Amino acid sequence: MSKSRMAGPPPGPFRRSFWRSPIRGPWLTSVFGLMLLAAIPVMFVTGLLSYAAYNPDLSPVNDTTPGKGLLGFYLFSWPTHPVWLYRLNQGVHVTLGLMLVPILLFKLWSVLPKLFEWPPLRSPAHMLERVSLFLLVGGAGFEFVTGILNIQTWYKFPGSFYPLHFYGAWVFTAGFVVHVSLKLPTMIRALRSRSLIGELRTGLARTRPEPPDAGYLASPAPAAPTISRRGVLAFAGAGSLLIGLLTVGQSAGGPLRRTALLAPHGQDVTGGRRDFQVNKTAAEVGITTSQTGASWRLTVGKAGQAARAPVVLSRADLLRMEQHTASLPIACVEGWSTENQAWTGVRLRDLALMAGVTRPASVLVQSLQNGGAFGQTVLSAGQIMDPDSLLALRVNGADLTPDHGYPARVIVPAIPGVHNTKWVASLTFQA
């Protein structure tokens, strides 16, 4: 065997001639890259904002992500207005993320030969490109897979979703920034080599491969085309549009809600015309009628050494207090949300005063769920003092149902749905 033969690439996918698609090349890859370049920063920003909405720097109860101080340098107290803020943010994040799945898959298909490039490392610059590609492909796969599993509430990955997805986003974004910095001149050059309008007007019969010297992705031995570049772009675009139509209604609401076939909890409700979806039912989390019946009591207290004896209230006591009504949606991290519902109950700030806290810094809300080990959250000062923040007792003119949190639940404007704690057992205010 000759020395040149030994120095050549292994057979199969490591050789450029193995890849024979006549439409694969720098131009098509750059078009998909441009789409991702426009969309991924939106995904990253909305993801960070969603993380901030959990108030992870407020208490370890809300989030236990280690080292979030370094990566959470941007964290701020999430506002309560406009009331649709989290609904919009998470709707954009989830819907756009799902719509990008076909684009990402086509992008990965278009660069498949690069994953088998030989030799694997030619220079320090080439090594940096390969490392960024590994972070990009691996990070994208991890983020999209864990995000989709979370949307469907199917937790089949080790550890908590929030720190995994949070760290994964930073790793993916680091690879994305490095890769874009390295490949942006190539992408601009490739996009200028052909007219997008011209390609959209070019059918299968007139489809021609890019010349082999256009770049590594262009095949040196292309086969006859079986689909045009226009067809590939139309196929990817149609797939994204279809996923969008089957998803956006779960957060946008209105007539589009009927088309939200990909909503994780469907459209089924059991409580009549004015009922709405729930994340978890009382039966699913083990809440029994003996816990929520006549013996139920709410404990309202103050944290710290100066705390006085907590106030204990029955549901009848709460109903005798001044009642307020707020029209608010519930929006969840999975991307789904309800329409605005009319919630009626006692303002959280009035309960803070009852506990002897005139200027609350936070409140620990604990649920009956698993004795408070789950279903607890910490709310910020702004969330407590908002006049629409309620310990709700009724919704849409009727008592809460067990699935909606009877005998009492928290409802706060613009926060993630998981923080609107159901089956509340105690409120502990921090001065």
N, C-alpha and C positions, 0 to 999 in steps of 0.2 A: 504494500500500500504506500502510495506516495505521501510525501510530507504535506503537500497542498491538500490532498484528500483528507488527511487526518486533521488539518487545521480548519476544515470546513464545518458548517453547522451539522448537527445530527439530522437524520431524516425526519420527515413528517412536518409538524406545524412549525418547527424551528427554521424552516426554509421558506423564503418569500414566495416561491413558486407553488407552495402548498395552498396558498390563499388565492383563489381565482375569481372572486367576485368582481365584475367589471364596474360596479358603482362604488365600491369601497375606495376611499382615498381621502386626502387631507381636506378637500372641500366639504364633503358630507359630514365628516367628523367635526369640522369647525362650525357647521351650521347647528348641529346638536350641542356642541360646546357653548355656542353663543346663547342658546336657550337656557342652558343650565347656569351660565354666567349671570344671566339676568334674574333667574329665579332663586338660586341658592342663597344669595345674601338676604333675600326676603325671608326665606325659611330660617336662616340663622338668627336674624333679628327677632322675628316673632317667637322663635323658640326660647331665646334669652328672656324676652318679655314675659312669656308664659311661666318661666322659672321664677322670675321676680314676683309674679302675682301670688306665688305661694308664701311670700314673706319668709324665705329660708334663713335670713339673717336674724329673724325675730326670736326664734326659739327652736331648739332641737326637736321639739314635738312636731313641727311642720316639716322638717327635713333634716336628715342626718348625713348629708353628703360631706365627707371629710375634705378639708382644704378648699372649701367653697369661698373662703375669704379672698384667696389669690385670684381665682377665676371669677369670683362674684364681685369684682371691684365696682361694677356698675349698679349693684342692687340698690333699690330705693323702696320707699313705702308705697305700695300699690294704691292708686286712687280709687275712689268709689263712683266717680262720674267721668264721662257719661256711663249710664247703667249698662250699655251694650258693649263696653270696651273689651272685656274679656271674651265675650261672645264673638266679636269681630276678629280679635287677634287670633283666637284658637281656631275659628272657622277658616281663616286664611291659611294658617299653618297646616292644618290637617288636609283641607281640600287641595291646596297647592301641592303638598307633599304627595298625595295620591295621584294627582294629575301628572306629576313628574316621573312616575314609575315607567310608563312606556318610553319616555324620552331617555331616561337613564339606561334602560335595557338596549335601546337602539344605539346609544352612544357607546356602551360597552361592546356591542357587536361590531361597531365600526372600528374600534381600536384593538380588537382581538389579536391581530398579528403582532402588535407591540408587546403584548404580554409574553410572547415566545421569541422575542428578538434575540439574535445571536451575533456576537457574544453578549452575555448579559450585562457586562460592565466594560466600557471602552475607555472611560476617562472619569476623573472626579465629577465633572459637570454631568456626564451621562449617569453616574451613580446617583447624584442628587435628583435627577429627573426620575430615575427608577424608584427611588425611595418615596418621592412625592406621589408617584403613580400607585405604589403599594398602599400608602396612607389614603389616597383618594378612593381607590376601588374598594379596599377593605373597610374604610370608614363609611363610605356610601352604603355598602351592603349592610353593615351593622346598624346604621341609623335608620335606614328604611325598613329593615326587617323588624327591629325592636319597636319602631313607631307603629307599624301596621299591627303587630301583635298587641300593643297597648290599646290601639283603637278598638280592637275586637275583644279587649279584656281577657286575653289568652296568655297568661304569664308563664311561659315555658322557658324562660331564660334565668340563669342564676343571679341572685341578688335583686335589689330593688331597681325598678325601671328608672327612677329619677336620676340617681347618680350615674348609672350606666349610660343613659341617653345624654346626660349633661356632659360627661367626660368624652363620650364618643363624638359629640358635636364639636368640641374643641380640637380633638385629634383630626377629624375629617376636615375642619376648616383650615387647620394648619397646612395639611397636605394640599388643599384646594388653592390656598394663597400662593404657596411655593410653585405648584404646577402651573397656575395661570401666569405667574411672573416669568416662568421659563418658556411657556408655549405661546404667550400672547403675540409676539411678532410673527411666529409661524401661522397662527390662526388668522391674523389680519391679512397676511400675504395670501393664504389659501382662499379666504373669502373674496378677495379682490380678483382672484384668477378666473372666477366665473360669476355670471349674473344670476342672482336668485330668481328674478322674473323670467329670465331665459330658461333656466332649468325647470321652472314650473310650467313652462309652455312646451317642454320637450317630452314627447311620448316615448314609448318603448322602442319603436322602430328607429328613432334617431338618437338613442342613448349610446354614448361612446365612453370608454374608460378614460380615466385620467392617465397621462403619460407616466411610465415607470419612474422617470426622474423627478416627478412631482413630490415624491416622498416615499418613506418606507411603506406606508399603507396602500399605495397603488400597486396592483399586482403586475409583475413582469410577464405573466402569461394568462391574461384574463380570458374567462369563458364568455360565451354568448350571453347577453343580458336576458334575464327572465322577469325583471321588474325595473322600472325607471327610477331615477332619483326622485322624481315627482311622486311616484307611487309610494316610495318609502316614507317620504315626508307626509304624504296624505294619510298613510296608514298610522304613523306615529301620532299625528295630530288628531285623527279621528278617535284613536284609543284614549288619548288624554281628554278630549272633549266628552266622550262617553262616560269616563270615570267621573269627571267633574259634574255632569248632569245627574249621575247616580249618587252623588255625595253632598253637593252644596246645599241641598234642601234641608239637611239635618241641622244646619246652623243658620241658614238664611230664613227659613220658615216660609210662611205664606203658601201659595199654590205649589211651590217647588218641594215642599215637604213630602208630597205624595210620590215624588220621583226619587226620594232618598233611599234607594234599595240597599245601599251599603251602610246605612246607619247601624251602629253596633247593637242597638236595642230595638230596631224595627220601628213600626208605627203603631203597634198594638197597645191599647189601654183598656182597662177593665172597669173603670169607675164612672162611665157615662160620658156625655158630650163634653163636659168641661174638665175631664181628667187629662193627665199628661204623663209622659214617660218618667220612669224612675231608673236609677242606676242599680240599686239593690233593694229588694223587697224586705219587709220585716222578717218573713220566714227564712229568707236566705242568710240573714245574719243572726238568727236565733232570738229575735225579740218576741216575747210572749205577752199575752193579754194580762197575765198576772203582774208583769213589770209595769205595764202602762195603764192599769186600771185605777180604781178609786184610791189605792194605796200610794200611787206615784206622788212624789214630792220633788220640787226643784230647790236645790241648795244654792244660795247666792251669798258669796263671801268675798273677803279681802285678803290678799296674800301679805305675808310679812309679819314681823313680831308685834306690830301695833294693831294687828287685826282683832276685831271684836267678834263676838259669836255670830256665826253665819245666820242669815235669814232663811227660813224654810217656808216654801209656798206651795199650796196645792194648785191645781188647775183652776179651781173656782176662785182662789185668791187672785190669780193672774187675770182672769176674765173681769174681775171687779176693778182692776186698775185701768187707767186711761188707755184706750185702744187707738191705734193708728193703722192706716192702710197704705200700702205702697205697691205700685205696679212694677214688678221685676221679673226678669227671666232667670232661669238656671242654666249656666253654660259649663260644660265639663271639658276636661283635658282631652277626652277622646274626640272632641270636635262637635258633638251633638249638643243641642240646646233646646229649651222649651220656648214657647211663645211667652209673652208677658202674662203673668198671673197676678191676681189681686190678693195680696197677703195682708192679713190683719193680725195684730198682736201688740206686745208691749215693746217700746223702744229700749234698746240695749243701754243707752245712756241713762234712762230712768232707773233701770236695774242697778247700774253702777252707783247712782246716788243712794239707792236703798242700801247698798253694801258699804256706804260711807266713803266712796271714792269720787271726788268732784272732778278730778283731772286724770282719768285712767290712762296708763301707758299701754296696757294690753289686757286681754282677758283670755284665760284658759277655759275653753268650752269642752266639757266631757259628756260623752254619750252613755246610754245604757248598754250600748253594744260591747259585748265581752267585758263588762264591768269597767268600761272606760279605757281599757288597754288599746282598743281601736276606736275609731270614730271620735278622736279628739283633735282639737286644733287651737291655735293661738291667733287672735285677731289684733290688729294694730289700733292705735289711738284714733286715727282718722276713721277707721271702719266702725269703731264703737260709737263715735260721736255723730256719725251721719244720721240725720233724722229718719232716713228710710231703712236703717239697720234695725231689725226687729227680732224678738223672740216670737215667732209666729205661732198662733193657735188655730187660725182658720185660713182657708184659701178659697177664693172664688165664692165667698158667702157661706161656706159650709165648714164644719170642723175638719181638721186634718184627718186623712185616713191613716191607718197604721203604716202603709207603704210610703206615705209622704211625711212621716215623722211624728205622728200622734204619740204623746199628748202635746209636745212642743218641739219646735225646731228653730234653728237660726236661719235667717235670710238676710243677706247683705248685698248691696249693689256691686256689680262688676267684679266679683271674686270667683275663683274656680269653684265649681259645684261641690267638690268634696269638702270645702270649708263651710258650706251651709249645713252644719251638723244636724242630723236628725236624732229624735228620741233623747233630747237633752236631759241630763241628770243634774249637772252643776255648772255654775258660772263663777270663776274665781278671778276677780279684778286685781290688777297690779297698779298701785298708785304711782 
